[in-house]
Amino acid sequence: MVFPQHPNATNEILLSLKGKRIRLGDHEFKLVHDIATGPFSSVFLVEENGISYAMKVEAQNKCLRPVLKLDHAVLRALSHQPGFPSLTASGRTDSFKYVVMQYVGPDLSTLLEFAPQRRFSSSTVYKIALQTLDRLRVLHEAGWLNRDVKAQNFAVGLGEEMGTFPYAPLTSLGFCDQAPIDDIEGWLYMVIHLLTGGLPWHNPRRALDLAKVREWKMYCRRPGGKLRLFAGVPKGWRDVFDVILNTTHHQKPDYNKIANMVLSIARNEKIDLSAPFDWQVNPVLRSIVRLGPLSCDELTSIPLSSIPMTTMTEEILLRTMASPIGTC
């Protein structure tokens, strides 16, 4: 089958094949439904031999922002690493390029929307912090940067093996080249947001002002700003921030030191890191994880009784939002 060149037209044709099988290379996938569509690429749920996969497609030509080649490179390099989706198939047709990968659960941001008071428990946040820090370490050691560390880019694992402004580091707000330590700065902002429910410069009801966010992050490097940023969290997190600020762009982040500091904070706060994740015990969150990465609108329209049973793992998977280290 020949598909049209325009990205939106490609999406429409693929959607018209819902429930039908399409042959891609050595594989024959059943197209179930779309997961996400955008101006540059789209993601579909597909099945083969009873196993679900995510298929990301991008128009062969006239794609204003091609990223699938980059996604493929990262997946190929890291698909056998814990916490990264495995690569199943890739290739191109006359009209579009595709990557088929492990089907993962919803992202942390989606789960947070349905958590009680939109907050995770402390044990879940600390476990998220440790796992996501390790995912970034693996990504960096493979020669890549995330450059967009946020809850939306970390998904929950499924199966038996189961630079957004609020989190963007200061360098990205100044449009400078980034380094691994900048990902770690973004990671810290994400963790503080999960711990406290917000960040000093982030008001979800208002459009973000780039200049004001940059001013806030410069202010947070000073004593008064640190008090605002770390209000309501253990002092040890300020020490973690100091380690990050004292790491130059040419230095490798001390991942082990930071992880040990997080473990020390957890011990001091008597946080049980052996406790299950919230989505493993909370009935609503468990139901959402079983649905997979659907939109919030879809989640609210599906009866919980219709949700298929799917096993969960204790893995947080980093989505393939990456750039080579040393590029802007």
NORLINHU-V577201 format. One record per residue. RES is the residue in one letter. SS is DSSP state (H for helix, E for strand, - for the rest). NEAR is the number of other ideal C-beta (glycine too) atoms within 8 Angstrom. Layout:
res = [RES & RES]
ss = [SS & SS]
near = [NEAR & NEAR]
This chain:
res = [M & V & F & P & Q & H & P & N & A & T & N & E & I & L & L & S & L & K & G & K & R & I & R & L & G & D & H & E & F & K & L & V & H & D & I & A & T & G & P & F & S & S & V & F & L & V & E & E & N & G & I & S & Y & A & M & K & V & E & A & Q & N & K & C & L & R & P & V & L & K & L & D & H & A & V & L & R & A & L & S & H & Q & P & G & F & P & S & L & T & A & S & G & R & T & D & S & F & K & Y & V & V & M & Q & Y & V & G & P & D & L & S & T & L & L & E & F & A & P & Q & R & R & F & S & S & S & T & V & Y & K & I & A & L & Q & T & L & D & R & L & R & V & L & H & E & A & G & W & L & N & R & D & V & K & A & Q & N & F & A & V & G & L & G & E & E & M & G & T & F & P & Y & A & P & L & T & S & L & G & F & C & D & Q & A & P & I & D & D & I & E & G & W & L & Y & M & V & I & H & L & L & T & G & G & L & P & W & H & N & P & R & R & A & L & D & L & A & K & V & R & E & W & K & M & Y & C & R & R & P & G & G & K & L & R & L & F & A & G & V & P & K & G & W & R & D & V & F & D & V & I & L & N & T & T & H & H & Q & K & P & D & Y & N & K & I & A & N & M & V & L & S & I & A & R & N & E & K & I & D & L & S & A & P & F & D & W & Q & V & N & P & V & L & R & S & I & V & R & L & G & P & L & S & C & D & E & L & T & S & I & P & L & S & S & I & P & M & T & T & M & T & E & E & I & L & L & R & T & M & A & S & P & I & G & T & C]
ss = [- & - & - & - & - & - & H & H & H & H & H & H & H & H & H & H & - & - & - & - & E & E & E & E & - & - & E & E & E & E & E & E & E & E & E & E & E & - & - & - & - & E & E & E & E & E & E & E & - & - & E & E & E & E & E & E & E & E & E & - & - & - & - & - & - & - & - & H & H & H & H & H & H & H & H & H & H & H & - & - & - & - & - & E & - & - & E & E & E & E & E & E & - & - & - & E & E & E & E & E & E & E & - & - & - & - & E & H & H & H & H & H & H & H & - & H & H & H & - & - & - & H & H & H & H & H & H & H & H & H & H & H & H & H & H & H & H & H & H & H & H & - & - & E & E & - & - & - & - & - & H & H & H & E & E & E & E & E & - & - & - & - & - & - & - & - & - & - & - & H & H & H & H & - & - & - & - & - & - & H & H & H & H & H & H & H & H & H & H & H & H & H & H & H & H & H & - & - & - & - & - & - & - & - & - & - & - & - & - & H & H & H & H & H & H & H & H & H & H & - & - & - & H & H & H & H & H & H & H & - & - & - & - & - & - & H & H & H & H & H & H & H & H & H & H & - & - & - & - & - & - & - & - & - & H & H & H & H & H & H & H & H & H & H & H & H & H & H & - & - & - & - & - & - & - & - & - & H & H & H & H & - & H & H & H & H & H & H & H & H & H & - & - & - & - & H & H & H & H & H & H & - & - & H & H & H & - & - & - & - & - & E & E & E & E & E & E & E & - & - & - & - & E & E & - & - & - & -]
near = [3 & 5 & 12 & 7 & 10 & 8 & 13 & 7 & 10 & 16 & 12 & 8 & 10 & 13 & 8 & 6 & 9 & 8 & 6 & 7 & 7 & 9 & 6 & 11 & 6 & 3 & 10 & 8 & 13 & 10 & 14 & 10 & 7 & 11 & 10 & 8 & 6 & 6 & 6 & 10 & 11 & 13 & 12 & 14 & 15 & 13 & 11 & 10 & 4 & 4 & 6 & 9 & 14 & 16 & 13 & 14 & 15 & 14 & 13 & 11 & 5 & 7 & 11 & 5 & 6 & 7 & 9 & 13 & 8 & 10 & 11 & 11 & 8 & 13 & 15 & 9 & 9 & 11 & 12 & 4 & 8 & 5 & 12 & 13 & 12 & 9 & 12 & 8 & 11 & 9 & 8 & 6 & 11 & 5 & 10 & 11 & 13 & 15 & 13 & 15 & 14 & 11 & 10 & 13 & 10 & 12 & 13 & 13 & 9 & 13 & 16 & 12 & 8 & 9 & 12 & 5 & 5 & 7 & 9 & 11 & 8 & 9 & 10 & 11 & 12 & 13 & 11 & 14 & 12 & 12 & 11 & 15 & 14 & 11 & 14 & 16 & 10 & 13 & 15 & 14 & 6 & 10 & 7 & 12 & 15 & 14 & 12 & 11 & 13 & 11 & 11 & 9 & 11 & 13 & 12 & 16 & 15 & 13 & 10 & 5 & 6 & 10 & 9 & 8 & 10 & 12 & 12 & 12 & 12 & 11 & 11 & 12 & 12 & 7 & 5 & 7 & 8 & 11 & 10 & 11 & 12 & 14 & 16 & 14 & 11 & 16 & 13 & 12 & 12 & 13 & 13 & 13 & 14 & 14 & 11 & 10 & 7 & 6 & 10 & 8 & 9 & 10 & 4 & 4 & 3 & 5 & 3 & 10 & 6 & 8 & 6 & 9 & 14 & 11 & 8 & 11 & 12 & 10 & 10 & 11 & 9 & 8 & 5 & 7 & 12 & 12 & 8 & 10 & 11 & 12 & 7 & 5 & 8 & 7 & 6 & 11 & 14 & 9 & 9 & 13 & 12 & 8 & 12 & 13 & 7 & 5 & 10 & 5 & 8 & 4 & 7 & 5 & 12 & 8 & 10 & 6 & 8 & 14 & 11 & 8 & 12 & 14 & 10 & 9 & 13 & 10 & 8 & 8 & 8 & 5 & 9 & 6 & 10 & 3 & 7 & 6 & 9 & 12 & 12 & 9 & 7 & 10 & 5 & 7 & 12 & 12 & 10 & 13 & 15 & 11 & 11 & 14 & 11 & 9 & 6 & 7 & 6 & 9 & 12 & 6 & 5 & 10 & 5 & 6 & 4 & 5 & 10 & 4 & 5 & 9 & 8 & 14 & 10 & 9 & 11 & 13 & 14 & 13 & 10 & 10 & 7 & 11 & 9 & 8 & 10 & 4 & 7 & 5]
